[in-house]
């Protein structure tokens, strides 16, 4: 059975997940530049 969570818990988790997505997106962008960026 699914556990019930409060609105506050859901909003906090949503905020944490958005922060993690932003962190991982930044990491992907950095690594793409390392792999595919201009070589000097």
Biopython code that builds the backbone (N, CA, C, O; Angstrom):
import numpy as np
from Bio.PDB.StructureBuilder import StructureBuilder

atoms = [
    (1, "UNK", "N", (0.846, -1.201, 0.000)),
    (1, "UNK", "CA", (0.000, 0.000, 0.000)),
    (1, "UNK", "C", (0.878, 1.247, 0.000)),
    (1, "UNK", "O", (1.868, 1.316, 0.728)),
    (2, "UNK", "N", (0.517, 2.213, -0.806)),
    (2, "UNK", "CA", (1.309, 3.437, -0.918)),
    (2, "UNK", "C", (1.235, 4.224, 0.387)),
    (2, "UNK", "O", (0.176, 4.341, 1.005)),
    (3, "UNK", "N", (2.391, 4.761, 0.791)),
    (3, "UNK", "CA", (2.395, 5.565, 2.012)),
    (3, "UNK", "C", (1.894, 6.966, 1.705)),
    (3, "UNK", "O", (2.133, 7.498, 0.621)),
    (4, "UNK", "N", (1.207, 7.549, 2.652)),
    (4, "UNK", "CA", (0.683, 8.899, 2.476)),
    (4, "UNK", "C", (1.721, 9.899, 2.971)),
    (4, "UNK", "O", (2.332, 9.722, 4.025)),
    (5, "UNK", "N", (1.902, 10.950, 2.184)),
    (5, "UNK", "CA", (2.816, 12.014, 2.595)),
    (5, "UNK", "C", (2.059, 13.334, 2.610)),
    (5, "UNK", "O", (1.053, 13.507, 1.921)),
    (6, "UNK", "N", (2.566, 14.248, 3.407)),
    (6, "UNK", "CA", (1.902, 15.545, 3.501)),
    (6, "UNK", "C", (2.315, 16.420, 2.324)),
    (6, "UNK", "O", (3.300, 16.145, 1.638)),
    (7, "UNK", "N", (1.551, 17.465, 2.109)),
    (7, "UNK", "CA", (1.874, 18.424, 1.057)),
    (7, "UNK", "C", (3.248, 19.022, 1.304)),
    (7, "UNK", "O", (4.026, 19.193, 0.365)),
    (8, "UNK", "N", (3.557, 19.341, 2.550)),
    (8, "UNK", "CA", (4.857, 19.931, 2.876)),
    (8, "UNK", "C", (5.996, 18.981, 2.526)),
    (8, "UNK", "O", (7.026, 19.405, 2.002)),
    (9, "UNK", "N", (5.809, 17.696, 2.816)),
    (9, "UNK", "CA", (6.842, 16.709, 2.475)),
    (9, "UNK", "C", (7.012, 16.604, 0.965)),
    (9, "UNK", "O", (8.133, 16.514, 0.466)),
    (10, "UNK", "N", (5.910, 16.615, 0.249)),
    (10, "UNK", "CA", (5.964, 16.519, -1.210)),
    (10, "UNK", "C", (6.653, 17.744, -1.795)),
    (10, "UNK", "O", (7.462, 17.615, -2.714)),
    (11, "UNK", "N", (6.346, 18.920, -1.282)),
    (11, "UNK", "CA", (6.971, 20.145, -1.780)),
    (11, "UNK", "C", (8.462, 20.169, -1.482)),
    (11, "UNK", "O", (9.254, 20.613, -2.313)),
    (12, "UNK", "N", (8.853, 19.693, -0.295)),
    (12, "UNK", "CA", (10.271, 19.644, 0.069)),
    (12, "UNK", "C", (11.013, 18.675, -0.850)),
    (12, "UNK", "O", (12.098, 18.980, -1.343)),
    (13, "UNK", "N", (10.422, 17.522, -1.069)),
    (13, "UNK", "CA", (11.057, 16.538, -1.943)),
    (13, "UNK", "C", (11.173, 17.084, -3.367)),
    (13, "UNK", "O", (12.193, 16.890, -4.029)),
    (14, "UNK", "N", (10.132, 17.762, -3.833)),
    (14, "UNK", "CA", (10.152, 18.355, -5.170)),
    (14, "UNK", "C", (11.300, 19.361, -5.288)),
    (14, "UNK", "O", (12.014, 19.383, -6.290)),
    (15, "UNK", "N", (11.471, 20.194, -4.253)),
    (15, "UNK", "CA", (12.547, 21.192, -4.257)),
    (15, "UNK", "C", (13.915, 20.508, -4.300)),
    (15, "UNK", "O", (14.803, 20.934, -5.038)),
    (16, "UNK", "N", (14.079, 19.448, -3.506)),
    (16, "UNK", "CA", (15.344, 18.713, -3.474)),
    (16, "UNK", "C", (15.634, 18.074, -4.826)),
    (16, "UNK", "O", (16.769, 18.105, -5.303)),
    (17, "UNK", "N", (14.614, 17.500, -5.437)),
    (17, "UNK", "CA", (14.804, 16.843, -6.726)),
    (17, "UNK", "C", (15.136, 17.855, -7.825)),
    (17, "UNK", "O", (15.954, 17.579, -8.703)),
    (18, "UNK", "N", (14.496, 19.028, -7.771)),
    (18, "UNK", "CA", (14.814, 20.070, -8.753)),
    (18, "UNK", "C", (16.265, 20.520, -8.605)),
    (18, "UNK", "O", (16.944, 20.764, -9.602)),
    (19, "UNK", "N", (16.739, 20.631, -7.371)),
    (19, "UNK", "CA", (18.129, 21.019, -7.131)),
    (19, "UNK", "C", (19.072, 19.949, -7.674)),
    (19, "UNK", "O", (20.103, 20.270, -8.266)),
    (20, "UNK", "N", (18.722, 18.681, -7.474)),
    (20, "UNK", "CA", (19.552, 17.591, -7.971)),
    (20, "UNK", "C", (19.573, 17.581, -9.499)),
    (20, "UNK", "O", (20.619, 17.353, -10.107)),
    (21, "UNK", "N", (18.428, 17.827, -10.114)),
    (21, "UNK", "CA", (18.365, 17.898, -11.581)),
    (21, "UNK", "C", (19.273, 19.014, -12.086)),
    (21, "UNK", "O", (20.003, 18.819, -13.058)),
    (22, "UNK", "N", (19.239, 20.173, -11.446)),
    (22, "UNK", "CA", (20.076, 21.294, -11.853)),
    (22, "UNK", "C", (21.555, 20.935, -11.726)),
    (22, "UNK", "O", (22.355, 21.257, -12.604)),
    (23, "UNK", "N", (21.915, 20.263, -10.625)),
    (23, "UNK", "CA", (23.298, 19.849, -10.399)),
    (23, "UNK", "C", (23.756, 18.863, -11.483)),
    (23, "UNK", "O", (24.851, 18.997, -12.029)),
    (24, "UNK", "N", (22.919, 17.887, -11.784)),
    (24, "UNK", "CA", (23.284, 16.882, -12.778)),
    (24, "UNK", "C", (23.322, 17.468, -14.190)),
    (24, "UNK", "O", (24.157, 17.073, -15.003)),
    (25, "UNK", "N", (22.420, 18.408, -14.483)),
    (25, "UNK", "CA", (22.423, 19.073, -15.788)),
    (25, "UNK", "C", (23.720, 19.853, -15.974)),
    (25, "UNK", "O", (24.313, 19.835, -17.053)),
    (26, "UNK", "N", (24.153, 20.533, -14.924)),
    (26, "UNK", "CA", (25.409, 21.283, -14.977)),
    (26, "UNK", "C", (26.583, 20.333, -15.217)),
    (26, "UNK", "O", (27.488, 20.637, -15.995)),
    (27, "UNK", "N", (26.561, 19.189, -14.548)),
    (27, "UNK", "CA", (27.617, 18.208, -14.721)),
    (27, "UNK", "C", (27.644, 17.663, -16.151)),
    (27, "UNK", "O", (28.716, 17.515, -16.736)),
    (28, "UNK", "N", (26.480, 17.367, -16.709)),
    (28, "UNK", "CA", (26.394, 16.877, -18.088)),
    (28, "UNK", "C", (26.947, 17.926, -19.044)),
    (28, "UNK", "O", (27.715, 17.591, -19.946)),
    (29, "UNK", "N", (26.571, 19.183, -18.861)),
    (29, "UNK", "CA", (27.064, 20.247, -19.733)),
    (29, "UNK", "C", (28.582, 20.352, -19.666)),
    (29, "UNK", "O", (29.248, 20.485, -20.693)),
    (30, "UNK", "N", (29.124, 20.293, -18.460)),
    (30, "UNK", "CA", (30.573, 20.355, -18.283)),
    (30, "UNK", "C", (31.255, 19.185, -18.995)),
    (30, "UNK", "O", (32.233, 19.379, -19.717)),
    (31, "UNK", "N", (30.742, 17.986, -18.792)),
    (31, "UNK", "CA", (31.358, 16.805, -19.391)),
    (31, "UNK", "C", (31.235, 16.807, -20.912)),
    (31, "UNK", "O", (32.144, 16.356, -21.608)),
    (32, "UNK", "N", (30.121, 17.310, -21.429)),
    (32, "UNK", "CA", (29.968, 17.416, -22.881)),
    (32, "UNK", "C", (31.019, 18.369, -23.453)),
    (32, "UNK", "O", (31.587, 18.108, -24.513)),
    (33, "UNK", "N", (31.272, 19.473, -22.748)),
    (33, "UNK", "CA", (32.293, 20.420, -23.212)),
    (33, "UNK", "C", (33.659, 19.766, -23.186)),
    (33, "UNK", "O", (34.474, 19.990, -24.081)),
    (34, "UNK", "N", (33.919, 18.951, -22.155)),
    (34, "UNK", "CA", (35.193, 18.257, -22.062)),
    (34, "UNK", "C", (35.365, 17.261, -23.218)),
    (34, "UNK", "O", (36.450, 17.135, -23.787)),
    (35, "UNK", "N", (34.305, 16.575, -23.544)),
    (35, "UNK", "CA", (34.373, 15.552, -24.592)),
    (35, "UNK", "C", (34.347, 16.145, -25.992)),
    (35, "UNK", "O", (35.120, 15.732, -26.857)),
    (36, "UNK", "N", (33.467, 17.107, -26.219)),
    (36, "UNK", "CA", (33.183, 17.567, -27.570)),
    (36, "UNK", "C", (33.583, 19.015, -27.840)),
    (36, "UNK", "O", (33.407, 19.511, -28.953)),
    (37, "UNK", "N", (34.116, 19.688, -26.835)),
    (37, "UNK", "CA", (34.486, 21.089, -27.000)),
    (37, "UNK", "C", (35.694, 21.243, -27.908)),
    (37, "UNK", "O", (36.323, 20.260, -28.300)),
    (38, "UNK", "N", (36.007, 22.481, -28.233)),
    (38, "UNK", "CA", (37.144, 22.776, -29.100)),
    (38, "UNK", "C", (38.439, 22.368, -28.383)),
    (38, "UNK", "O", (38.621, 22.618, -27.191)),
    (39, "UNK", "N", (39.313, 21.745, -29.139)),
    (39, "UNK", "CA", (40.615, 21.348, -28.604)),
    (39, "UNK", "C", (41.622, 22.463, -28.922)),
    (39, "UNK", "O", (41.691, 22.956, -30.048)),
    (40, "UNK", "N", (42.384, 22.839, -27.921)),
    (40, "UNK", "CA", (43.374, 23.898, -28.143)),
    (40, "UNK", "C", (44.752, 23.292, -28.346)),
    (40, "UNK", "O", (45.724, 24.021, -28.548)),
]
sb = StructureBuilder()
sb.init_structure("model")
sb.init_model(0)
sb.init_chain("A")
sb.init_seg("    ")
for serial, (resi, resn, name, xyz) in enumerate(atoms, 1):
    if name == "N":
        sb.init_residue(resn, " ", resi, " ")
    sb.init_atom(name, np.array(xyz, "f"), 0.0, 1.0, " ", f" {name:<3s}", serial, name[0])
structure = sb.get_structure()
